Amino acid sequence: MKILLIMDPGIPVPPLLYGGIERIVFQLAEEYTSLGNEVTLLAGPESSISGKVVSFGSNKLIKSKLEMLTESFFVWKYLLLHHKQFDLIHSFGRLIYLLPILNKRTKKIMSYQRDITIKSIQSVHKLPHKNLYFTGCSNYISQKKGLTGKWYTVYNFIDTQKLTFVNKVPQDAPFVFLGRLDSIKGCHNCIALSKKTNRKLIIAGNISDLPHEKAYFEDEIKPQIDGDLIQYIGPVNDVQKNELLGKAYAFLMLIEWNEPFGIVMAEALACGTPVLGFAKGAVKEVVKDGVNGIIINSLESYTEQIESRLNKIKRLDCYLSASTQFNIKHIAQEYLSI
């Protein structure tokens, strides 16, 4: 089968550091190829897969409307010229990319890793269309009220070959936060919990170029980094991430928004590390309370009783929950079965 994968330009596929969706697209391309499919990737500059890459756009995260329109024109032209060459067009990019071929016979999967605008889905679904399917990376996405069309939940996956299961850590092992240092990711909540419990917190992640995210780090996070109880180690690569997650007492997911999935939770579980998270977005779909982590409603609800429950979680159970539910081979077959 010939498959075209589409990803928004901005971060190369695969990413060198931060880039969860880009990592998903890369691994999916490799798995599709290993299954005997011929894969073409339409993505930003410096992208690379085992198959063919067609580059477009620029590796800029902040773009003007003109730049975004220019990128869309490129995809429209490419799809109009080449869509008949593919058995499946699988897009993780903008829905508008598919506009010129909505009513073409080629099978199309539009996959969402981020929150969605229901009105845009409804508008597109009113247009003539054939063989168009939608997936969300969690029930939180795919079961939203008001959605139209054929929707499926297909969870994100992890590359367990790059993650090492650690069966035991010291009792004084640190909490870990790993992610973009934006207020919605809740790093300040992790700091507050670290101070409340007097347990070391290791913070890893990138500081965005966006002004409000820079200000958040400078004003709320940086003043609390003391190099002892609260440590910041910057962005990490795959090797560093594996080591960091494996040595953690718990991975903290104290987010302040409804995150659609949060792949780092699954990565932490694969290392044997339980997840402690707020009940927002897809956290309740990834974290099985008392089995592979603990779900709390607020910082105030984290008590000695919660700490005791967290201590009783078996790291092997964490690993098993991730390696079965978020297995790349299983997820790739789910997409192809659609």
Secondary structure, 3 states (H helix, E strand, C coil): CEEEEECCCCCCCCCCCCCHHHHHHHHHHHHHHHCCCEEEEEECCCCCCCCEEEECCCCCCCCCHHHHHHHHHHHHHHHHHHHHHCCEEEECCCHHHHHHHCCCCCEEEEEECCCCCHHHHHHHHHCCCCCEEEEECCHHHHCCCCCCCCEEECCCCECHHHCCCCCCCCCCCCEEEECCCCHHHCHHHHHHHHHHHCCCEEEECCCCCCHHHHHHHHHHHHHHCCCCCEEECCCCCHHHHHHHHHCCCEEEECCCCCCCCCHHHHHHHHCCCCEEEECCCCHHHHCCECCCEEEECCHHHCCHHHHHHHHHCCHHHHHHHHHHHCEHHHHHHHHHHC
